Amino acid sequence: MPISRRTLLLSSAAGAAGTTTLWPLAASAAPYRGPLRADPFTLGVASGDPEPDGFVLWTRLATTPLADDGLGGMPDRTIRVDWELAADERFRRVVRRGSVAARPESAHAVHVELNGLLPGREYFYRFHAEKHTSPVGRTRTTPPRWATGGSLAMSFVSCSQYEHGYFTAYRRLAEDEPELILHLGDYQYEYQAGVYVAPTGNPRDHQGPETVTLANYRQRHAQYKTDPDLQAAHAVAPWAVVFDDHEVENNWADEVPEQPDPNFLARRAAAFQAYYENMPLRRTSIPRGIDMQLYRRLRWGRLATFHMLDTRQFRDDQGCGDGYKDCPAAIDPARSITGAEQEAWLLDGFHRSAARWDILGQQVFFGQRDNNAGPQKVLSMDSWDGYQASRQRITQGWVDARVRNPVVLTGDVHAHWADELKLDYDDPTSRTVGTELVCSSITSTGDGADVPSGTHLWAAWNPHLKFYNNQRGYVRTRITPDSLTADFVVLPYVSRPGAAAHTRASFVIEDRVPGLTKIADNPTPGATPLAKAADDLGAATVRQETERP
C-alpha cells in the first residue's frame, strides 16, 4: 500500500502524538573515541532559510541528548555525516548527495547549505552516520524571484516553554503541512525547574540549572529537540527563525541584562553559539563572540517578502526600569528598538520592494496597547510602545515607500491578538496603514482560557485592537496575490498531550486594503460566556511577559 506523505513525515519524525521518549540523564563522561554506541539522530532533522535555488539542511548528533556537558554523549572525534536529497519521499530519485564533518567543538551540529536546485520545488532529505539513518524531512525552494502568482501556506509560532505543557500545537501545525514556518522567538526558556510555574502547574521539568554556560544552553536545546511534536514540525517544512529574550535571558536589551550580571556578555555569547548550532541558519549567521547577524530577508517570488527582524541585540535599554509605565523615555526620538543600521536596512528594503506583501517577522507587540482607561498612557516598555519614535519612523517609512500591503507578525505575549496599525494612535479616526497579527504561545503560561467575545477589555479605549484570545496555539495563513487569510488556531489545553485543535477566528486582509475583516468566529465548544475573570486572566498574561517570574 502506498504511504501518504503526511504519514511518512509524522511517523518518521517521532511517532504518534503525545508520546515522549524518556531519555536517560547523564553526567559528563570520560572522552570516548570509538564507534557510535546508539542512534545519534535523537534530535531530529530540520531545514531553513529557503531561496529559489536552495536551503539549509540541519541535524545534530547526540546519542545521550541530556548529557550535562552539553555534548550529547558523543565520541570526542569528528564524525562523517552523509546526506541525501531526493525529489520523492522514498528516495527513488536522489538529486544530490554528499558528506559533511560533524565536529565535537560545534557539539556535532551539521549545517548543509545547498544551492543550484530548481525553484519552487519540493524535496526530501535524510542523513546517515555510520550504521544509523535519520528521520526524513521535507523542504522546498522558493519560487523564482520574478514569479507573481500562486499562493503560500505559511504558519507562525512563538513561546514554547517546555515545562508549561506539551507541544501538541507543533504537531497540529505539522499536520496542516505548511510550506513555510516562521518562529518568532522564545524557542526555549532559560529557567531552572520550578522557577517559572504556569497557573495550571508544570507537567514537565527542565533538566539542568538555569542556562548560563555553553554546556547549559546546548543541553537545554537538546531537551527541547527531543520532543516528538517539535521534531514533526521541523521535519514538515523549512523554517525561518529569529530569537527573542528567553533564548538568552528574560527581557535582556543589547548588552544590558535583566539584573546586574558581570558575566552577561559571556552568557550572551554562549547562548548565541548554542542557538546557531541548533537552528537551520546559513553561515552568514555564525556568531562572532557577542554578535550574530540575524536580521535578513526571505523572498517568496514577488508574492511576499519577509523582513525578519532582531529587536533584542541592538535596542536601547527599556525605559523607566521596564514593565508597564507612563514613561518619558518611551517618546525619546533618540531611542531605538532596532538600532540605526537595522532601521536603515529595513527602510531601504521598503523602497526596493516589488512584492505584493511586505511582511515583518518580529518579536514584540508593534501596535499601541494602553492598559489605562484614564488620561494617563501606561504602556509596555519592552514592546514597540516603549520605543515610539522608532515605531513611527518605520511605519512612516512604509507609507512613504508606498508599500502595497504591510503586515507585521508578532509573538511574545502568550495570546492571540489582531490589530490595525496607525500613524496616530491617539486619533481613533486616523486611517489604518497596516495590520498586525500576533500568535499565542505554543505552551507558555499553560492552558489559558477562551474569551468567547474575542475582545480584550483594553479594546474599549484602544479601538484598533480587533481580536483577542487567551488559549495556546499558532496562526495559519494563506497568502495569495489578492488576500492574506489568517486562521487563529487554538487548543483547549496543553497540560496533557493529545488535544485537538480548532480555528478560533479567521480574518482576511484584502490587497491594497490595510485592516482586518473577520470571516469566521468559533468560540471554543463548551466555553462559558465572557466574564470579568477571563479578562483579568488575559491582562495578567500580558503583564507576566514583562516581569521575571
One Martini backbone bead per residue (centre of mass of N, CA, C, O) as a GRO file, in nm:
protein
  549
    1MET     BB    1   0.097   0.035   0.023
    2PRO     BB    2   0.076   0.354   0.002
    3ILE     BB    3   0.229   0.624   0.152
    4SER     BB    4   0.176   0.898   0.304
    5ARG     BB    5   0.331   1.189   0.352
    6ARG     BB    6   0.232   1.244   0.638
    7THR     BB    7   0.297   0.969   0.762
    8LEU     BB    8   0.597   0.972   0.704
    9LEU     BB    9   0.677   1.234   0.859
   10LEU     BB   10   0.546   1.186   1.140
   11SER     BB   11   0.674   0.907   1.197
   12SER     BB   12   0.971   0.987   1.145
   13ALA     BB   13   0.943   1.237   1.371
   14ALA     BB   14   0.825   1.040   1.638
   15GLY     BB   15   0.538   0.952   1.621
   16ALA     BB   16   0.290   0.964   1.817
   17ALA     BB   17   0.088   1.149   1.975
   18GLY     BB   18   0.216   1.212   2.307
   19THR     BB   19   0.488   1.099   2.287
   20THR     BB   20   0.772   1.025   2.515
   21THR     BB   21   1.098   1.011   2.551
   22LEU     BB   22   1.303   0.874   2.810
   23TRP     BB   23   1.584   1.013   2.869
   24PRO     BB   24   1.877   0.967   2.984
   25LEU     BB   25   2.077   1.068   3.224
   26ALA     BB   26   2.397   1.258   3.209
   27ALA     BB   27   2.703   1.287   3.275
   28SER     BB   28   3.007   1.336   3.235
   29ALA     BB   29   3.231   1.181   3.026
   30ALA     BB   30   3.469   1.015   2.919
   31PRO     BB   31   3.654   1.010   2.666
   32TYR     BB   32   3.537   0.899   2.340
   33ARG     BB   33   3.650   0.719   2.017
   34GLY     BB   34   3.449   0.538   1.916
   35PRO     BB   35   3.181   0.407   1.818
   36LEU     BB   36   2.856   0.421   1.782
   37ARG     BB   37   2.622   0.306   2.036
   38ALA     BB   38   2.388   0.487   1.906
   39ASP     BB   39   2.150   0.680   1.812
   40PRO     BB   40   2.220   1.020   1.685
   41PHE     BB   41   1.899   1.111   1.590
   42THR     BB   42   1.736   1.246   1.852
   43LEU     BB   43   1.688   1.561   1.719
   44GLY     BB   44   1.656   1.536   1.430
   45VAL     BB   45   1.533   1.752   1.169
   46ALA     BB   46   1.613   2.034   0.939
   47SER     BB   47   1.505   2.343   0.777
   48GLY     BB   48   1.612   2.657   0.598
   49ASP     BB   49   1.629   2.942   0.434
   50PRO     BB   50   1.491   2.977   0.161
   51GLU     BB   51   1.550   2.959  -0.190
   52PRO     BB   52   1.536   2.917  -0.529
   53ASP     BB   53   1.823   2.715  -0.502
   54GLY     BB   54   1.776   2.668  -0.174
   55PHE     BB   55   1.912   2.551   0.152
   56VAL     BB   56   1.901   2.433   0.484
   57LEU     BB   57   2.052   2.162   0.650
   58TRP     BB   58   1.975   1.979   0.963
   59THR     BB   59   2.178   1.846   1.237
   60ARG     BB   60   2.232   1.658   1.554
   61LEU     BB   61   2.445   1.475   1.742
   62ALA     BB   62   2.288   1.240   1.996
   63THR     BB   63   2.289   0.972   2.217
   64THR     BB   64   2.285   1.171   2.490
   65PRO     BB   65   2.110   1.455   2.506
   66LEU     BB   66   2.126   1.515   2.848
   67ALA     BB   67   2.400   1.583   2.883
   68ASP     BB   68   2.566   1.808   3.102
   69ASP     BB   69   2.795   1.898   2.876
   70GLY     BB   70   2.630   1.924   2.586
   71LEU     BB   71   2.748   1.659   2.395
   72GLY     BB   72   2.550   1.395   2.375
   73GLY     BB   73   2.751   1.140   2.412
   74MET     BB   74   2.987   1.185   2.226
   75PRO     BB   75   3.250   1.140   2.061
   76ASP     BB   76   3.592   1.264   2.057
   77ARG     BB   77   3.508   1.320   1.733
   78THR     BB   78   3.497   1.316   1.407
   79ILE     BB   79   3.202   1.288   1.194
   80ARG     BB   80   3.062   1.137   0.934
   81VAL     BB   81   2.807   1.290   0.722
   82ASP     BB   82   2.551   1.184   0.528
   83TRP     BB   83   2.361   1.306   0.241
   84GLU     BB   84   2.018   1.338   0.109
   85LEU     BB   85   1.847   1.434  -0.200
   86ALA     BB   86   1.499   1.430  -0.301
   87ALA     BB   87   1.197   1.415  -0.508
   88ASP     BB   88   1.121   1.181  -0.305
   89GLU     BB   89   1.018   1.005  -0.014
   90ARG     BB   90   1.179   0.721  -0.121
   91PHE     BB   91   1.452   0.776  -0.280
   92ARG     BB   92   1.444   0.722  -0.610
   93ARG     BB   93   1.525   1.050  -0.663
   94VAL     BB   94   1.830   1.139  -0.646
   95VAL     BB   95   1.995   1.471  -0.669
   96ARG     BB   96   2.169   1.464  -0.395
   97ARG     BB   97   2.503   1.420  -0.249
   98GLY     BB   98   2.696   1.395   0.069
   99SER     BB   99   2.948   1.537   0.293
  100VAL     BB  100   3.005   1.594   0.652
  101ALA     BB  101   3.137   1.744   0.939
  102ALA     BB  102   3.115   1.640   1.280
  103ARG     BB  103   3.204   1.839   1.553
  104PRO     BB  104   3.277   1.880   1.885
  105GLU     BB  105   3.300   2.205   1.888
  106SER     BB  106   2.976   2.189   1.762
  107ALA     BB  107   2.812   1.949   1.885
  108HIS     BB  108   2.759   1.791   1.614
  109ALA     BB  109   2.677   1.993   1.406
  110VAL     BB  110   2.473   2.038   1.097
  111HIS     BB  111   2.539   2.230   0.792
  112VAL     BB  112   2.365   2.237   0.475
  113GLU     BB  113   2.441   2.441   0.192
  114LEU     BB  114   2.229   2.483  -0.076
  115ASN     BB  115   2.256   2.488  -0.440
  116GLY     BB  116   2.128   2.462  -0.775
  117LEU     BB  117   1.831   2.444  -0.767
  118LEU     BB  118   1.504   2.429  -0.816
  119PRO     BB  119   1.236   2.617  -0.831
  120GLY     BB  120   0.948   2.541  -0.665
  121ARG     BB  121   1.040   2.279  -0.489
  122GLU     BB  122   1.018   1.958  -0.366
  123TYR     BB  123   1.193   1.800  -0.087
  124PHE     BB  124   1.406   1.532   0.037
  125TYR     BB  125   1.570   1.427   0.352
  126ARG     BB  126   1.884   1.278   0.481
  127PHE     BB  127   2.086   1.095   0.719
  128HIS     BB  128   2.425   0.955   0.781
  129ALA     BB  129   2.580   0.750   1.056
  130GLU     BB  130   2.715   0.500   0.984
  131LYS     BB  131   2.444   0.281   1.068
  132HIS     BB  132   2.271   0.546   1.067
  133THR     BB  133   1.933   0.690   1.026
  134SER     BB  134   1.736   0.936   0.970
  135PRO     BB  135   1.493   1.112   0.943
  136VAL     BB  136   1.255   1.257   0.740
  137GLY     BB  137   1.253   1.547   0.532
  138ARG     BB  138   1.083   1.846   0.433
  139THR     BB  139   1.121   2.069   0.151
  140ARG     BB  140   1.191   2.398  -0.014
  141THR     BB  141   1.179   2.609  -0.268
  142THR     BB  142   1.145   2.899  -0.399
  143PRO     BB  143   1.036   3.093  -0.610
  144PRO     BB  144   1.090   3.282  -0.844
  145ARG     BB  145   1.156   3.618  -0.831
  146TRP     BB  146   0.928   3.681  -1.068
  147ALA     BB  147   0.698   3.554  -0.925
  148THR     BB  148   0.333   3.639  -0.875
  149GLY     BB  149   0.183   3.393  -0.816
  150GLY     BB  150  -0.005   3.202  -0.633
  151SER     BB  151   0.074   3.044  -0.312
  152LEU     BB  152   0.092   3.055   0.062
  153ALA     BB  153   0.166   2.833   0.332
  154MET     BB  154   0.176   2.999   0.649
  155SER     BB  155   0.329   2.962   0.971
  156PHE     BB  156   0.318   3.095   1.315
  157VAL     BB  157   0.540   3.115   1.610
  158SER     BB  158   0.572   3.094   1.982
  159CYS     BB  159   0.645   3.018   2.290
  160SER     BB  160   0.813   2.730   2.422
  161GLN     BB  161   0.745   2.601   2.727
  162TYR     BB  162   0.820   2.296   2.837
  163GLU     BB  163   0.687   2.303   3.133
  164HIS     BB  164   0.381   2.417   3.048
  165GLY     BB  165   0.373   2.180   2.820
  166TYR     BB  166   0.261   2.043   2.536
  167PHE     BB  167   0.353   2.022   2.176
  168THR     BB  168   0.083   1.993   2.005
  169ALA     BB  169   0.083   2.241   1.816
  170TYR     BB  170   0.312   2.140   1.638
  171ARG     BB  171   0.159   1.895   1.526
  172ARG     BB  172  -0.084   2.042   1.405
  173LEU     BB  173   0.087   2.203   1.213
  174ALA     BB  174   0.209   1.961   1.059
  175GLU     BB  175  -0.073   1.853   0.958
  176ASP     BB  176  -0.107   2.105   0.756
  177GLU     BB  177   0.135   2.139   0.563
  178PRO     BB  178   0.329   2.362   0.527
  179GLU     BB  179   0.571   2.569   0.346
  180LEU     BB  180   0.606   2.768   0.601
  181ILE     BB  181   0.801   2.862   0.901
  182LEU     BB  182   0.771   3.083   1.176
  183HIS     BB  183   0.998   3.186   1.436
  184LEU     BB  184   0.953   3.457   1.695
  185GLY     BB  185   1.043   3.326   1.965
  186ASP     BB  186   1.099   3.145   2.239
  187TYR     BB  187   1.202   2.842   2.194
  188GLN     BB  188   1.346   2.879   2.474
  189TYR     BB  189   1.416   2.835   2.825
  190GLU     BB  190   1.626   2.926   3.115
  191TYR     BB  191   1.502   2.780   3.349
  192GLN     BB  192   1.473   2.632   3.632
  193ALA     BB  193   1.316   2.417   3.794
  194GLY     BB  194   1.037   2.593   3.953
  195VAL     BB  195   1.049   2.906   3.870
  196TYR     BB  196   0.840   2.870   3.619
  197VAL     BB  197   0.494   2.876   3.682
  198ALA     BB  198   0.205   2.781   3.587
  199PRO     BB  199  -0.122   2.813   3.674
  200THR     BB  200  -0.153   2.483   3.600
  201GLY     BB  201   0.120   2.395   3.606
  202ASN     BB  202   0.395   2.158   3.571
  203PRO     BB  203   0.426   1.869   3.367
  204ARG     BB  204   0.729   1.965   3.330
  205ASP     BB  205   1.093   1.954   3.326
  206HIS     BB  206   1.384   2.084   3.352
  207GLN     BB  207   1.714   2.029   3.271
  208GLY     BB  208   1.901   2.171   3.483
  209PRO     BB  209   2.009   2.470   3.502
  210GLU     BB  210   2.037   2.766   3.450
  211THR     BB  211   2.122   2.926   3.165
  212VAL     BB  212   2.484   3.020   3.107
  213THR     BB  213   2.630   2.811   2.954
  214LEU     BB  214   2.705   2.626   2.686
  215ALA     BB  215   2.618   2.359   2.811
  216ASN     BB  216   2.338   2.448   2.898
  217TYR     BB  217   2.223   2.531   2.618
  218ARG     BB  218   2.267   2.263   2.478
  219GLN     BB  219   2.091   2.094   2.666
  220ARG     BB  220   1.825   2.253   2.628
  221HIS     BB  221   1.796   2.217   2.326
  222ALA     BB  222   1.790   1.910   2.338
  223GLN     BB  223   1.535   1.876   2.503
  224TYR     BB  224   1.348   2.006   2.296
  225LYS     BB  225   1.435   1.823   2.044
  226THR     BB  226   1.307   1.550   2.170
  227ASP     BB  227   1.042   1.639   2.085
  228PRO     BB  228   0.812   1.501   1.867
  229ASP     BB  229   0.646   1.755   1.781
  230LEU     BB  230   0.881   1.935   1.701
  231GLN     BB  231   1.004   1.743   1.493
  232ALA     BB  232   0.760   1.747   1.301
  233ALA     BB  233   0.774   2.052   1.232
  234HIS     BB  234   1.065   2.047   1.115
  235ALA     BB  235   1.007   1.814   0.888
  236VAL     BB  236   0.771   1.962   0.702
  237ALA     BB  237   0.943   2.244   0.687
  238PRO     BB  238   1.068   2.537   0.644
  239TRP     BB  239   1.254   2.769   0.840
  240ALA     BB  240   1.225   3.094   1.011
  241VAL     BB  241   1.442   3.250   1.248
  242VAL     BB  242   1.405   3.420   1.571
  243PHE     BB  243   1.494   3.585   1.847
  244ASP     BB  244   1.457   3.670   2.179
  245ASP     BB  245   1.504   3.647   2.517
  246HIS     BB  246   1.506   3.333   2.627
  247GLU     BB  247   1.764   3.242   2.469
  248VAL     BB  248   1.896   3.391   2.717
  249GLU     BB  249   1.707   3.623   2.877
  250ASN     BB  250   1.499   3.808   3.038
  251ASN     BB  251   1.474   4.122   2.895
  252TRP     BB  252   1.699   4.182   2.723
  253ALA     BB  253   1.941   4.461   2.619
  254ASP     BB  254   2.183   4.397   2.456
  255GLU     BB  255   2.422   4.462   2.719
  256VAL     BB  256   2.159   4.431   2.907
  257PRO     BB  257   2.049   4.295   3.174
  258GLU     BB  258   1.806   4.243   3.393
  259GLN     BB  259   2.036   4.182   3.590
  260PRO     BB  260   2.310   4.216   3.739
  261ASP     BB  261   2.599   4.098   3.526
  262PRO     BB  262   2.935   4.046   3.466
  263ASN     BB  263   2.866   3.772   3.263
  264PHE     BB  264   2.671   3.840   3.024
  265LEU     BB  265   2.843   3.829   2.760
  266ALA     BB  266   2.917   3.532   2.789
  267ARG     BB  267   2.627   3.433   2.787
  268ARG     BB  268   2.548   3.544   2.511
  269ALA     BB  269   2.760   3.390   2.346
  270ALA     BB  270   2.661   3.108   2.427
  271ALA     BB  271   2.371   3.134   2.322
  272PHE     BB  272   2.442   3.190   2.026
  273GLN     BB  273   2.598   2.932   1.969
  274ALA     BB  274   2.363   2.735   2.035
  275TYR     BB  275   2.159   2.848   1.837
  276TYR     BB  276   2.311   2.787   1.580
  277GLU     BB  277   2.357   2.479   1.627
  278ASN     BB  278   2.011   2.443   1.649
  279MET     BB  279   1.980   2.586   1.361
  280PRO     BB  280   1.867   2.658   1.020
  281LEU     BB  281   2.137   2.834   0.939
  282ARG     BB  282   2.337   3.035   0.793
  283ARG     BB  283   2.669   3.137   0.783
  284THR     BB  284   2.589   3.443   0.831
  285SER     BB  285   2.503   3.348   1.149
  286ILE     BB  286   2.766   3.322   1.268
  287PRO     BB  287   2.908   3.381   1.548
  288ARG     BB  288   3.087   3.676   1.701
  289GLY     BB  289   3.053   3.630   1.989
  290ILE     BB  290   2.816   3.884   2.066
  291ASP     BB  291   2.761   3.844   1.756
  292MET     BB  292   2.462   3.835   1.529
  293GLN     BB  293   2.326   3.764   1.214
  294LEU     BB  294   1.961   3.786   1.178
  295TYR     BB  295   1.884   3.989   0.994
  296ARG     BB  296   1.658   3.934   0.709
  297ARG     BB  297   1.565   3.797   0.385
  298LEU     BB  298   1.260   3.655   0.240
  299ARG     BB  299   1.162   3.529  -0.082
  300TRP     BB  300   0.833   3.479  -0.251
  301GLY     BB  301   0.898   3.601  -0.484
  302ARG     BB  302   0.641   3.855  -0.552
  303LEU     BB  303   0.444   3.794  -0.319
  304ALA     BB  304   0.675   3.781  -0.075
  305THR     BB  305   0.834   3.965   0.192
  306PHE     BB  306   1.062   3.879   0.455
  307HIS     BB  307   1.131   4.070   0.745
  308MET     BB  308   1.374   3.974   0.964
  309LEU     BB  309   1.398   4.058   1.299
  310ASP     BB  310   1.596   4.240   1.562
  311THR     BB  311   1.483   4.337   1.905
  312ARG     BB  312   1.760   4.293   2.101
  313GLN     BB  313   2.072   4.350   2.008
  314PHE     BB  314   2.012   4.696   1.947
  315ARG     BB  315   1.873   4.804   2.186
  316ASP     BB  316   1.757   4.994   2.407
  317ASP     BB  317   1.689   5.029   2.708
  318GLN     BB  318   1.449   5.008   2.908
  319GLY     BB  319   1.230   5.212   3.038
  320CYS     BB  320   1.189   5.271   3.371
  321GLY     BB  321   1.265   4.956   3.439
  322ASP     BB  322   1.031   4.858   3.305
  323GLY     BB  323   0.730   4.768   3.219
  324TYR     BB  324   0.440   4.935   3.309
  325LYS     BB  325   0.440   5.277   3.183
  326ASP     BB  326   0.473   5.631   3.234
  327CYS     BB  327   0.724   5.720   2.999
  328PRO     BB  328   0.943   5.945   2.858
  329ALA     BB  329   1.131   5.745   2.696
  330ALA     BB  330   0.915   5.646   2.482
  331ILE     BB  331   0.952   5.947   2.315
  332ASP     BB  332   1.242   5.925   2.243
  333PRO     BB  333   1.404   5.984   1.938
  334ALA     BB  334   1.688   5.831   2.011
  335ARG     BB  335   1.537   5.572   2.039
  336SER     BB  336   1.578   5.206   1.985
  337ILE     BB  337   1.488   4.865   1.876
  338THR     BB  338   1.702   4.820   1.614
  339GLY     BB  339   1.876   5.026   1.528
  340ALA     BB  340   2.012   5.210   1.275
  341GLU     BB  341   2.100   4.992   1.070
  342GLN     BB  342   1.838   4.825   1.059
  343GLU     BB  343   1.648   5.053   0.989
  344ALA     BB  344   1.779   5.124   0.715
  345TRP     BB  345   1.743   4.843   0.591
  346LEU     BB  346   1.433   4.844   0.603
  347LEU     BB  347   1.371   5.104   0.445
  348ASP     BB  348   1.516   5.011   0.189
  349GLY     BB  349   1.333   4.763   0.143
  350PHE     BB  350   1.077   4.919   0.087
  351HIS     BB  351   1.183   5.077  -0.169
  352ARG     BB  352   1.270   4.794  -0.326
  353SER     BB  353   1.003   4.671  -0.335
  354ALA     BB  354   0.796   4.413  -0.539
  355ALA     BB  355   0.588   4.319  -0.347
  356ARG     BB  356   0.272   4.245  -0.242
  357TRP     BB  357   0.404   4.145   0.040
  358ASP     BB  358   0.507   4.300   0.348
  359ILE     BB  359   0.679   4.113   0.605
  360LEU     BB  360   0.709   4.121   0.955
  361GLY     BB  361   0.937   3.932   1.148
  362GLN     BB  362   0.868   3.948   1.500
  363GLN     BB  363   0.845   3.981   1.862
  364VAL     BB  364   0.693   4.251   1.950
  365PHE     BB  365   0.460   4.462   2.011
  366PHE     BB  366   0.358   4.716   1.785
  367GLY     BB  367   0.114   4.823   1.878
  368GLN     BB  368  -0.098   4.987   2.075
  369ARG     BB  369  -0.114   4.933   2.456
  370ASP     BB  370  -0.330   5.069   2.667
  371ASN     BB  371  -0.397   4.996   3.024
  372ASN     BB  372  -0.543   5.288   3.050
  373ALA     BB  373  -0.852   5.461   3.076
  374GLY     BB  374  -0.720   5.711   3.120
  375PRO     BB  375  -0.510   5.980   3.047
  376GLN     BB  376  -0.302   5.792   3.109
  377LYS     BB  377  -0.016   5.632   2.958
  378VAL     BB  378   0.017   5.273   2.973
  379LEU     BB  379   0.317   5.093   2.888
  380SER     BB  380   0.528   4.880   2.730
  381MET     BB  381   0.880   4.886   2.746
  382ASP     BB  382   0.938   4.614   2.564
  383SER     BB  383   0.794   4.735   2.340
  384TRP     BB  384   0.717   4.961   2.095
  385ASP     BB  385   0.596   5.158   2.307
  386GLY     BB  386   0.902   5.215   2.422
  387TYR     BB  387   0.957   5.306   2.086
  388GLN     BB  388   0.790   5.531   1.918
  389ALA     BB  389   0.986   5.656   1.711
  390SER     BB  390   1.066   5.394   1.577
  391ARG     BB  391   0.782   5.318   1.483
  392GLN     BB  392   0.724   5.576   1.320
  393ARG     BB  393   0.954   5.550   1.111
  394ILE     BB  394   0.859   5.278   0.995
  395THR     BB  395   0.570   5.346   0.922
  396GLN     BB  396   0.639   5.591   0.744
  397GLY     BB  397   0.821   5.431   0.554
  398TRP     BB  398   0.595   5.255   0.418
  399VAL     BB  399   0.430   5.494   0.323
  400ASP     BB  400   0.647   5.642   0.151
  401ALA     BB  401   0.704   5.365  -0.022
  402ARG     BB  402   0.434   5.229  -0.098
  403VAL     BB  403   0.346   4.988   0.039
  404ARG     BB  404   0.105   4.771  -0.038
  405ASN     BB  405   0.134   4.528   0.210
  406PRO     BB  406   0.151   4.570   0.541
  407VAL     BB  407   0.280   4.314   0.776
  408VAL     BB  408   0.271   4.216   1.117
  409LEU     BB  409   0.457   3.976   1.301
  410THR     BB  410   0.391   3.821   1.630
  411GLY     BB  411   0.479   3.754   1.963
  412ASP     BB  412   0.540   3.694   2.331
  413VAL     BB  413   0.220   3.733   2.479
  414HIS     BB  414   0.043   3.456   2.499
  415ALA     BB  415  -0.157   3.563   2.263
  416HIS     BB  416  -0.416   3.642   2.067
  417TRP     BB  417  -0.392   3.895   1.808
  418ALA     BB  418  -0.560   4.182   1.642
  419ASP     BB  419  -0.445   4.473   1.447
  420GLU     BB  420  -0.440   4.816   1.373
  421LEU     BB  421  -0.238   5.048   1.204
  422LYS     BB  422  -0.091   5.367   1.296
  423LEU     BB  423   0.018   5.706   1.306
  424ASP     BB  424  -0.238   5.776   1.516
  425TYR     BB  425  -0.351   5.654   1.820
  426ASP     BB  426  -0.505   5.920   1.938
  427ASP     BB  427  -0.675   5.885   1.660
  428PRO     BB  428  -0.944   5.689   1.580
  429THR     BB  429  -0.978   5.822   1.270
  430SER     BB  430  -0.734   5.725   1.166
  431ARG     BB  431  -0.573   5.572   0.937
  432THR     BB  432  -0.501   5.271   0.806
  433VAL     BB  433  -0.149   5.126   0.742
  434GLY     BB  434  -0.189   4.837   0.884
  435THR     BB  435  -0.107   4.499   1.008
  436GLU     BB  436  -0.156   4.281   1.300
  437LEU     BB  437  -0.023   3.957   1.393
  438VAL     BB  438  -0.075   3.747   1.686
  439CYS     BB  439   0.067   3.489   1.850
  440SER     BB  440   0.053   3.255   2.047
  441SER     BB  441   0.145   3.009   2.238
  442ILE     BB  442   0.235   2.685   2.269
  443THR     BB  443   0.262   2.700   2.624
  444SER     BB  444   0.286   2.958   2.761
  445THR     BB  445   0.100   2.966   3.067
  446GLY     BB  446  -0.067   2.741   2.967
  447ASP     BB  447  -0.395   2.683   2.898
  448GLY     BB  448  -0.593   2.891   2.960
  449ALA     BB  449  -0.863   3.093   2.793
  450ASP     BB  450  -1.150   3.160   2.669
  451VAL     BB  451  -1.292   3.441   2.464
  452PRO     BB  452  -1.590   3.466   2.322
  453SER     BB  453  -1.578   3.773   2.219
  454GLY     BB  454  -1.276   3.855   2.124
  455THR     BB  455  -1.227   4.070   2.370
  456HIS     BB  456  -1.054   4.315   2.517
  457LEU     BB  457  -1.078   4.555   2.755
  458TRP     BB  458  -0.877   4.761   2.607
  459ALA     BB  459  -1.056   4.818   2.345
  460ALA     BB  460  -1.227   5.056   2.456
  461TRP     BB  461  -0.936   5.251   2.427
  462ASN     BB  462  -0.838   5.043   2.173
  463PRO     BB  463  -0.991   5.022   1.871
  464HIS     BB  464  -0.755   4.863   1.705
  465LEU     BB  465  -0.838   4.622   1.878
  466LYS     BB  466  -0.996   4.324   1.732
  467PHE     BB  467  -0.842   4.074   1.887
  468TYR     BB  468  -0.885   3.804   2.143
  469ASN     BB  469  -0.693   3.522   2.289
  470ASN     BB  470  -0.614   3.275   2.577
  471GLN     BB  471  -0.490   3.052   2.398
  472ARG     BB  472  -0.325   2.810   2.261
  473GLY     BB  473  -0.100   2.828   1.957
  474TYR     BB  474  -0.155   2.940   1.613
  475VAL     BB  475  -0.082   3.074   1.284
  476ARG     BB  476  -0.266   3.051   0.979
  477THR     BB  477  -0.176   3.104   0.636
  478ARG     BB  478  -0.300   3.260   0.323
  479ILE     BB  479  -0.120   3.362   0.032
  480THR     BB  480  -0.216   3.597  -0.211
  481PRO     BB  481  -0.254   3.846  -0.437
  482ASP     BB  482  -0.552   3.928  -0.294
  483SER     BB  483  -0.476   3.777  -0.006
  484LEU     BB  484  -0.484   3.746   0.362
  485THR     BB  485  -0.527   3.459   0.557
  486ALA     BB  486  -0.623   3.417   0.910
  487ASP     BB  487  -0.575   3.155   1.147
  488PHE     BB  488  -0.677   3.103   1.482
  489VAL     BB  489  -0.524   2.856   1.654
  490VAL     BB  490  -0.651   2.621   1.904
  491LEU     BB  491  -0.626   2.489   2.240
  492PRO     BB  492  -0.777   2.368   2.533
  493TYR     BB  493  -0.492   2.222   2.600
  494VAL     BB  494  -0.137   2.145   2.753
  495SER     BB  495  -0.126   1.966   3.029
  496ARG     BB  496  -0.189   1.756   2.805
  497PRO     BB  497  -0.197   1.540   2.566
  498GLY     BB  498  -0.385   1.541   2.246
  499ALA     BB  499  -0.510   1.788   2.144
  500ALA     BB  500  -0.734   1.952   1.976
  501ALA     BB  501  -0.789   2.161   1.696
  502HIS     BB  502  -0.907   2.504   1.631
  503THR     BB  503  -1.072   2.765   1.478
  504ARG     BB  504  -1.143   3.062   1.632
  505ALA     BB  505  -1.043   3.265   1.397
  506SER     BB  506  -1.101   3.474   1.098
  507PHE     BB  507  -0.905   3.668   0.863
  508VAL     BB  508  -0.893   3.938   0.620
  509ILE     BB  509  -0.660   4.074   0.379
  510GLU     BB  510  -0.675   4.299   0.139
  511ASP     BB  511  -0.571   4.422  -0.133
  512ARG     BB  512  -0.506   4.755  -0.051
  513VAL     BB  513  -0.650   4.684   0.251
  514PRO     BB  514  -0.598   4.791   0.537
  515GLY     BB  515  -0.697   4.548   0.754
  516LEU     BB  516  -0.986   4.389   0.911
  517THR     BB  517  -1.178   4.086   0.827
  518LYS     BB  518  -1.419   3.897   0.949
  519ILE     BB  519  -1.501   3.532   0.866
  520ALA     BB  520  -1.465   3.398   1.162
  521ASP     BB  521  -1.638   3.254   1.468
  522ASN     BB  522  -1.512   3.000   1.720
  523PRO     BB  523  -1.588   2.913   1.997
  524THR     BB  524  -1.524   2.717   2.239
  525PRO     BB  525  -1.648   2.441   2.325
  526GLY     BB  526  -1.814   2.510   2.635
  527ALA     BB  527  -1.792   2.795   2.678
  528THR     BB  528  -1.825   3.058   2.866
  529PRO     BB  529  -1.915   3.346   2.924
  530LEU     BB  530  -1.802   3.642   2.947
  531ALA     BB  531  -1.579   3.746   3.203
  532LYS     BB  532  -1.384   3.918   3.413
  533ALA     BB  533  -1.186   3.684   3.466
  534ALA     BB  534  -1.087   3.652   3.176
  535ASP     BB  535  -0.966   3.934   3.151
  536ASP     BB  536  -0.772   3.916   3.391
  537LEU     BB  537  -0.606   3.685   3.273
  538GLY     BB  538  -0.510   3.840   3.025
  539ALA     BB  539  -0.365   4.071   3.172
  540ALA     BB  540  -0.166   3.890   3.327
  541THR     BB  541  -0.026   3.776   3.079
  542VAL     BB  542   0.089   4.039   2.975
  543ARG     BB  543   0.256   4.117   3.231
  544GLN     BB  544   0.442   3.863   3.263
  545GLU     BB  545   0.647   3.926   3.023
  546THR     BB  546   0.781   4.185   3.196
  547GLU     BB  547   0.830   3.968   3.427
  548ARG     BB  548   0.996   3.802   3.649
  549PRO     BB  549   0.902   3.504   3.805
   0.00000   0.00000   0.00000
